[in-house]
Amino acid sequence: MIRFFKSLAVGAALALVALGAPNAAFATINDFTGTWANDNASTRGITRIKIKRMGGAITVQAWGSCSPSDCDWGAVSATPYAGSASSDALGDTVSLVATFDQSFGEKALVLTLEGSKLVANLYTKFTDGSGRSSYATRETFTEQAIFTPLIPGIGALVTAPPTNQDCISFNPNEAVAAKAGSRWKVKVGSMWLLDFGANQSEAQEALSRIKTHNMNKQCFVGRPDPSFEYFLSGDAAPANASAGEDCLGFNNANVEVKKINGSWKIVDGSHWMFDFGSKEAEARKAHEVIKYYGFNKTCYVGRPGPSLSYLLK
């Protein structure tokens, strides 16, 4: 097949080969994006791959094993390939192909996903007249954790408040738990904050938490279908959990955003805290909020299957 397409770029031809690979995973282009590290720390080939998307434009940057530091091959445009001619290549991405032109030859990089691994098939063709044979390698990569830089000795980021916060202010002294139709709600005047269905006791417990912590702002990430909610007391995090509250602590300094099995999550080490699915921007926004306010406890009303979760410091 490559001989048939000899008039085309090497990378495009190899992409067609990759489409027929039995282990090719169907995913979206967002599942490919990120920075990936070679599983083989002693590799003589590619050590790291960075895949970025800007709208419909995809770039791949690769680093090769060199001494004393890895060689940056630069960032090149990449072509996503779909599973069929009628599919959306960004929404049904089987493989991603990038070609690097180097002084001694061409390197065509064909990327596919196998579970949580990025598989890199690299095809090298020499054009320097050295007589060396073209060759192919296959290596696997794991996505690197996304760390937010910290100021040494300080657990939370020291920065300006998160931009464009979506918050509703209310007076906690006017909040009540009341039945509206068949459903119990916590509301202030005609505005309801929380809905507890038929569960009166959990509505009343939630009201107690709001008043105890003087929560006066309800904030959202991602409305109208928010993926994350939090409360503030003034312009600060509610603090000091009482003995009766059902809370789990976490290390704010370790909180990070990671894409795990194609889903963007906020994690504390191996503990998955919040799942944002494909919504990377909302995961990063929520992460910014958690770091800035110094939240270090997730608290619940009504576990298992809590009707309310909230964050404290």
ROTIPA-598722 format. One record per residue (C-alpha): x, y, z; residue number from 1. Coordinates in steps of 0.5 Angstrom, whole numbers, plus 2048, in hexadecimal, padded with zeros to 3 digits. Each point is the difference from the previous one (the first is absolute). Example, Ala and Ser with C-alpha at 12.3 -4.5 7.8 and 13.67 -1.06 7.14 Angstrom:
BEGIN
px  py  pz  resi
819  7F7  810  1;
802  807  7FE  2;
END
This chain:
BEGIN
px  py  pz  resi
800  800  800  1;
806  805  802  2;
803  7FE  7F9  3;
7F9  802  7FD  4;
800  807  803  5;
807  801  7FF  6;
7FE  807  7FD  7;
7FD  802  806  8;
803  802  807  9;
802  7FA  804  10;
7FC  802  806  11;
7FA  800  7FC  12;
801  7F9  7FD  13;
802  7FD  807  14;
7F9  803  803  15;
7FC  7FC  7FB  16;
804  7FA  802  17;
7FF  802  808  18;
7F8  800  7FE  19;
800  7F9  7FF  20;
804  7FE  806  21;
7FC  7FB  805  22;
801  804  806  23;
7FF  807  7FE  24;
7FB  803  805  25;
7FA  804  7FE  26;
800  807  804  27;
800  807  7FF  28;
806  805  7FF  29;
7FF  802  807  30;
802  7F9  802  31;
807  801  7FD  32;
802  807  802  33;
805  801  806  34;
807  7FF  801  35;
802  7F8  800  36;
806  7FD  803  37;
803  7FA  7FD  38;
7FF  7FA  805  39;
808  7FE  7FE  40;
804  804  804  41;
806  7FE  7FC  42;
7FD  801  7F9  43;
805  802  7FB  44;
7FA  802  7FC  45;
7FA  805  802  46;
800  802  807  47;
7FA  805  800  48;
7FB  802  7FC  49;
7FB  806  801  50;
7FA  801  7FC  51;
7FC  806  7FF  52;
7F9  802  7FD  53;
7FE  807  7FE  54;
7F9  800  7FD  55;
801  7FB  7FB  56;
808  801  7FF  57;
804  7FA  803  58;
807  801  802  59;
805  7FA  802  60;
807  802  803  61;
805  7FA  802  62;
806  800  804  63;
806  7FB  7FE  64;
805  7FC  804  65;
806  805  800  66;
806  801  805  67;
800  804  805  68;
7F9  802  7FE  69;
7FA  7FE  7FC  70;
800  803  7F9  71;
7FA  804  7FE  72;
7FD  7FE  7F9  73;
7FC  806  800  74;
7F8  800  7FF  75;
7FD  7FE  7FA  76;
7F9  800  7FD  77;
7FD  7F9  801  78;
7FA  7FD  7FC  79;
7FA  7FC  804  80;
7FD  7FA  7FC  81;
7F9  7FD  801  82;
7FD  7F9  800  83;
7FD  802  7FA  84;
7FF  805  7FA  85;
7F9  802  803  86;
803  801  807  87;
802  806  804  88;
808  800  800  89;
800  804  807  90;
7FA  7FC  803  91;
802  7F9  7FE  92;
808  800  800  93;
803  7F9  7FE  94;
807  803  7FF  95;
804  806  800  96;
806  801  7FB  97;
805  805  800  98;
807  801  7FB  99;
806  803  803  100;
805  802  7FA  101;
807  7FF  803  102;
807  801  7FD  103;
801  7F9  7FF  104;
7F9  7FE  7FE  105;
7F9  7FF  801  106;
7FD  7FE  807  107;
7F8  7FE  7FF  108;
7FD  7FF  807  109;
7F9  7FC  800  110;
7FD  801  807  111;
7FA  7FC  802  112;
7FD  7FE  807  113;
7FF  7FA  804  114;
7FD  800  806  115;
803  806  804  116;
807  7FF  7FC  117;
802  804  7FA  118;
803  7FC  7FB  119;
805  803  7FB  120;
802  7FC  7FA  121;
806  804  7FD  122;
803  7FF  7F9  123;
807  803  7FE  124;
802  800  7F9  125;
807  803  7FF  126;
801  805  7FA  127;
807  802  801  128;
803  7FA  7FC  129;
803  7FC  805  130;
7FD  7FA  7FE  131;
7FD  7FF  807  132;
7FA  7FC  7FF  133;
7F9  803  802  134;
7FD  7FD  807  135;
7FA  800  804  136;
800  800  808  137;
7FA  7FF  804  138;
7FF  803  807  139;
7FB  802  806  140;
7FF  806  804  141;
7FC  802  806  142;
7FD  807  801  143;
804  804  805  144;
7FD  803  806  145;
7FE  808  7FF  146;
803  803  806  147;
7FE  807  802  148;
807  804  802  149;
800  802  807  150;
804  805  804  151;
805  7FC  804  152;
7FD  7FE  807  153;
7F9  803  7FF  154;
7FB  7FB  7FE  155;
7FB  804  7FC  156;
801  804  7FB  157;
801  808  801  158;
7FD  803  7FB  159;
7FA  805  7FE  160;
7F9  7FD  801  161;
7FD  7FC  7FA  162;
7FE  804  7FB  163;
7F9  800  7FD  164;
7FD  7FC  806  165;
7F8  7FF  800  166;
7FD  801  807  167;
7FA  802  802  168;
800  804  807  169;
7FA  7FF  805  170;
7FF  801  808  171;
801  7FA  804  172;
7FC  802  805  173;
7FA  801  7FB  174;
801  7F8  7FE  175;
7FA  7FB  802  176;
7FF  7F9  7FE  177;
7F9  800  7FD  178;
7FB  7FB  7FC  179;
7FF  803  7F9  180;
7FB  7FB  7FD  181;
802  7F9  802  182;
807  802  801  183;
805  803  805  184;
804  805  7FF  185;
805  805  803  186;
7FE  807  7FE  187;
801  808  801  188;
7F9  803  7FE  189;
7FE  7FE  7FA  190;
807  7FD  7FE  191;
801  7F9  801  192;
807  7FE  801  193;
800  7F8  801  194;
7FB  7FB  7FE  195;
7FF  7FA  805  196;
7FA  7FD  7FD  197;
7FC  7FC  805  198;
806  800  805  199;
7FE  805  806  200;
805  7FE  805  201;
806  801  7FB  202;
7FD  807  7FE  203;
800  802  807  204;
807  7FE  801  205;
803  803  7FA  206;
7FC  807  802  207;
804  7FF  807  208;
807  7FF  7FC  209;
7FE  806  7FC  210;
7FF  804  807  211;
805  7FD  804  212;
806  802  7FB  213;
7FC  807  7FE  214;
800  7FE  7F9  215;
7FE  806  7FC  216;
802  7FE  7F9  217;
7FE  7FA  7FB  218;
805  7FF  7FA  219;
800  7FC  7FA  220;
805  7FE  7FB  221;
7FD  7FE  7F9  222;
7F8  803  801  223;
7FB  7FE  7FD  224;
802  7F9  802  225;
805  801  805  226;
806  7FB  801  227;
802  803  806  228;
7FD  804  806  229;
803  804  806  230;
7FE  804  806  231;
804  806  802  232;
7FF  804  807  233;
801  807  7FE  234;
806  800  7FB  235;
803  7FA  804  236;
7FF  7F9  800  237;
7FC  7FD  806  238;
804  7FD  805  239;
800  7FC  807  240;
7FC  7FA  7FF  241;
7FC  7FE  806  242;
800  7F9  803  243;
7FA  7FE  7FD  244;
802  801  7F9  245;
801  7FB  7FB  246;
807  802  7FD  247;
805  7FD  7FD  248;
807  804  800  249;
805  800  7FA  250;
807  804  7FF  251;
7FF  806  7FC  252;
807  800  7FE  253;
7FF  7FA  7FC  254;
7FA  801  7FD  255;
801  800  7F8  256;
7FC  7FF  7FA  257;
801  7FA  7FC  258;
7FD  7FC  7FA  259;
7FF  7F9  802  260;
7FD  7FB  7FB  261;
7FE  806  7FC  262;
7FC  804  805  263;
803  806  803  264;
800  800  808  265;
802  803  806  266;
804  7FC  804  267;
804  800  807  268;
805  7FA  7FE  269;
7FD  7FA  7FF  270;
7F9  803  802  271;
7FB  802  7FB  272;
7FC  806  803  273;
7FC  803  7FA  274;
7FF  7FD  7F9  275;
7FF  805  7FB  276;
7FF  7FB  7FA  277;
803  804  7F9  278;
7FF  807  803  279;
808  802  801  280;
7FF  807  801  281;
7FB  7FF  806  282;
804  7FB  803  283;
806  805  800  284;
7FB  806  802  285;
7FE  7FC  806  286;
807  7FE  802  287;
802  808  800  288;
7FA  801  805  289;
802  7FA  804  290;
808  802  800  291;
7FE  808  801  292;
7FB  7FF  806  293;
804  7FB  804  294;
7FB  7FB  800  295;
802  7F9  803  296;
7F9  7FD  802  297;
7FB  7FD  7FC  298;
7F9  7FF  805  299;
7FA  7FD  7FE  300;
7F9  800  802  301;
7FC  7F9  800  302;
805  7FB  7FE  303;
800  7FB  7FC  304;
7FD  804  7FA  305;
801  807  804  306;
7FB  805  7FE  307;
805  805  801  308;
808  801  800  309;
804  806  802  310;
807  802  801  311;
803  803  807  312;
807  802  802  313;
END
